[in-house]
Amino acid sequence: MSLLNKLVIASLPVVPKSLVWLVAKRYIAGKTLSDVSRVVRDLNKMKAMATVDVLGEFITKREESFPFRDECINVVNMIHSTKIDANLSLKLSQYGLKIDKELCEENLRAILAAASKVNCFTRIDMEDHTCTDATLDIYRSVRKDFPNVGVVIQAYMRRSEEDVRQLISEKANIRLCKGIYREPPNVAFQERKEVQDNYIKLLEMLLSTKIYVGIATHDYVLIDAAHSLIKKYQLQKNEYEFQMLLGVREDLRNKILEKQERIRIYVPYGEHWYHYSTRRFKENPEIAGYVFKAMFSNNNK
Ligand SMILES: Cc1cc2nc3c(=O)[nH]c(=O)nc-3n(C[C@H](O)[C@H](O)[C@H](O)COP(=O)(O)OP(=O)(O)OC[C@H]3O[C@@H](n4cnc5c(N)ncnc54)[C@H](O)[C@@H]3O)c2cc1C
């Protein structure tokens, strides 16, 4: 990490919220559901689909999970009533995973019941390694009653090959990503090349068995490898999709759209945008650099 980016990250707590918003607004739809429907509509116009995420931090009390659960229900109803092309993504820790697994599953079942009424797919995001087993357990339990639910596999995890093998036998719908959390070497591959190699290996396992995969990456090496595998296994354009984050590598997004392939954009929104953004800036120093640039740009006046 460059000294400049280290300085920017260290000074984030004193950067005015309005300035953080200048940078964050590229990666976040806004604070409200109407912001989401506007952003998704624009994505749909360019033929991209979306997955909507209600932003939130780890919760510590049971009651804190309920507003997030209710907001997810509002999201699926809004998707249905506005007819936008979108589905829902959620992180189980926001619904009580680390407090009480039963509470978490109850909240998830309430969301899935509302989603299934309007035929909306729900993706369970994957969090750090302390959540992996519990997330897969809950996914498997709810999927018996709600088939319209999918899960995420992180290519940096050493266990993922075994998880993928199992999920293939269950005919799961999978998003494959590299993984975003800092994990110890006994749990996760650390080198970029090792993670890329494992991503390609897992992707081949999935595509060769015709599992529907959300190929979630902005890494052109992986996108090229995915295209080679798609060709090798002669997949139709409705048998996979690419996935990217809102505001990230729009050049790559547009190339995929030009090829008329399916692409879904991850659209986060909500009142908790500030904590989410500062966490993202810390994870990705490249974005932190933009905060510094914004401080001295005309946009700021
Ligand atoms: C749709 C989607 C859903 C995801 N869901 C999960 C999940 O459930 N669990 C999980 O652990 N991780 C998730 N991730 C994050 C993922 O694991 C990676 O950490 C992230 O995508 C960066 O890896 P990359 O493959 O894009 O490659 P990188 O090599 O990290 O990125 C390639 C290039 O993309 C750009 N870039 C990548 N990420 C960002 C960013 N955040 N902001 C700005 N520029 C960026 C940079 O220019 C970078 O050089 C998700 C990612 C996507 C796209």
The ligand as an SDF file (V2000), in Angstrom:
LIG
                    3D

 53 58  0  0  0  0  0  0  0  0999 V2000
  -21.1170   -9.4140   -7.4840 C   0  0  0  0  0  0  0  0  0  0  0  0
  -20.0830   -9.6840   -6.4270 C   0  0  0  0  0  0  0  0  0  0  0  0
  -20.4570  -10.2980   -5.2490 C   0  0  0  0  0  0  0  0  0  0  0  0
  -19.5040  -10.5920   -4.2720 C   0  0  0  0  0  0  0  0  0  0  0  0
  -19.8790  -11.2880   -3.1590 N   0  0  0  0  0  0  0  0  0  0  0  0
  -18.9500  -11.6550   -2.2500 C   0  0  0  0  0  0  0  0  0  0  0  0
  -19.2650  -12.4860   -1.1490 C   0  0  0  0  0  0  0  0  0  0  0  0
  -20.4140  -12.9120   -0.9730 O   0  0  0  0  0  0  0  0  0  0  0  0
  -18.2710  -12.8010   -0.2840 N   0  0  0  0  0  0  0  0  0  0  0  0
  -16.9860  -12.3610   -0.4500 C   0  0  0  0  0  0  0  0  0  0  0  0
  -16.1200  -12.7050    0.3540 O   0  0  0  0  0  0  0  0  0  0  0  0
  -16.6580  -11.5460   -1.4860 N   0  0  0  0  0  0  0  0  0  0  0  0
  -17.5950  -11.1990   -2.3860 C   0  0  0  0  0  0  0  0  0  0  0  0
  -17.2380  -10.4130   -3.4490 N   0  0  0  0  0  0  0  0  0  0  0  0
  -15.9030   -9.7710   -3.4820 C   0  0  0  0  0  0  0  0  0  0  0  0
  -14.8800  -10.6680   -4.1640 C   0  0  0  0  0  0  0  0  0  0  0  0
  -14.6380  -11.7970   -3.3480 O   0  0  0  0  0  0  0  0  0  0  0  0
  -13.5640   -9.9160   -4.4080 C   0  0  0  0  0  0  0  0  0  0  0  0
  -13.0090   -9.5080   -3.2100 O   0  0  0  0  0  0  0  0  0  0  0  0
  -13.6800   -8.7060   -5.3010 C   0  0  0  0  0  0  0  0  0  0  0  0
  -14.5620   -8.9430   -6.3550 O   0  0  0  0  0  0  0  0  0  0  0  0
  -12.3150   -8.3770   -5.9040 C   0  0  0  0  0  0  0  0  0  0  0  0
  -11.8140   -9.4780   -6.6280 O   0  0  0  0  0  0  0  0  0  0  0  0
  -11.7590   -9.5210   -8.2350 P   0  0  0  0  0  0  0  0  0  0  0  0
  -12.0190  -10.9220   -8.6420 O   0  0  0  0  0  0  0  0  0  0  0  0
  -12.6740   -8.5010   -8.7860 O   0  0  0  0  0  0  0  0  0  0  0  0
  -10.2570   -9.2720   -8.5970 O   0  0  0  0  0  0  0  0  0  0  0  0
   -9.2160   -8.0790   -8.1810 P   0  0  0  0  0  0  0  0  0  0  0  0
   -7.9600   -8.5150   -8.8120 O   0  0  0  0  0  0  0  0  0  0  0  0
   -9.2470   -7.8410   -6.7080 O   0  0  0  0  0  0  0  0  0  0  0  0
   -9.8290   -6.8580   -8.9140 O   0  0  0  0  0  0  0  0  0  0  0  0
   -9.6190   -6.6060  -10.2860 C   0  0  0  0  0  0  0  0  0  0  0  0
   -9.7340   -5.1010  -10.4850 C   0  0  0  0  0  0  0  0  0  0  0  0
  -11.0750   -4.6860  -10.2110 O   0  0  0  0  0  0  0  0  0  0  0  0
  -11.1070   -3.4650   -9.4980 C   0  0  0  0  0  0  0  0  0  0  0  0
  -11.7840   -3.6970   -8.1950 N   0  0  0  0  0  0  0  0  0  0  0  0
  -12.0420   -4.9070   -7.6260 C   0  0  0  0  0  0  0  0  0  0  0  0
  -12.7660   -4.7460   -6.5000 N   0  0  0  0  0  0  0  0  0  0  0  0
  -12.9680   -3.4220   -6.3480 C   0  0  0  0  0  0  0  0  0  0  0  0
  -13.6580   -2.6370   -5.3940 C   0  0  0  0  0  0  0  0  0  0  0  0
  -14.2950   -3.1470   -4.3460 N   0  0  0  0  0  0  0  0  0  0  0  0
  -13.6670   -1.2970   -5.5710 N   0  0  0  0  0  0  0  0  0  0  0  0
  -13.0220   -0.7220   -6.6290 C   0  0  0  0  0  0  0  0  0  0  0  0
  -12.3600   -1.4130   -7.5730 N   0  0  0  0  0  0  0  0  0  0  0  0
  -12.3320   -2.7490   -7.4240 C   0  0  0  0  0  0  0  0  0  0  0  0
   -9.6960   -2.9990   -9.3620 C   0  0  0  0  0  0  0  0  0  0  0  0
   -9.4340   -2.1640  -10.4900 O   0  0  0  0  0  0  0  0  0  0  0  0
   -8.8980   -4.2650   -9.4950 C   0  0  0  0  0  0  0  0  0  0  0  0
   -7.6220   -4.0460  -10.0020 O   0  0  0  0  0  0  0  0  0  0  0  0
  -18.1600  -10.1670   -4.4650 C   0  0  0  0  0  0  0  0  0  0  0  0
  -17.7930   -9.5540   -5.6510 C   0  0  0  0  0  0  0  0  0  0  0  0
  -18.7180   -9.3250   -6.6450 C   0  0  0  0  0  0  0  0  0  0  0  0
  -18.2670   -8.7010   -7.9130 C   0  0  0  0  0  0  0  0  0  0  0  0
  1  2  1  0
  2  3  1  0
  2 52  2  0
  3  4  2  0
  4  5  1  0
  4 50  1  0
  5  6  2  0
  6  7  1  0
  6 13  1  0
  7  8  2  0
  7  9  1  0
  9 10  1  0
 10 11  2  0
 10 12  1  0
 12 13  2  0
 13 14  1  0
 14 15  1  0
 14 50  1  0
 15 16  1  0
 16 17  1  0
 16 18  1  0
 18 19  1  0
 18 20  1  0
 20 21  1  0
 20 22  1  0
 22 23  1  0
 23 24  1  0
 24 25  2  0
 24 26  1  0
 24 27  1  0
 27 28  1  0
 28 29  2  0
 28 30  1  0
 28 31  1  0
 31 32  1  0
 32 33  1  0
 33 34  1  0
 33 48  1  0
 34 35  1  0
 35 36  1  0
 35 46  1  0
 36 37  1  0
 36 45  1  0
 37 38  2  0
 38 39  1  0
 39 40  1  0
 39 45  2  0
 40 41  1  0
 40 42  2  0
 42 43  1  0
 43 44  2  0
 44 45  1  0
 46 47  1  0
 46 48  1  0
 48 49  1  0
 50 51  2  0
 51 52  1  0
 52 53  1  0
M  END
$$$$
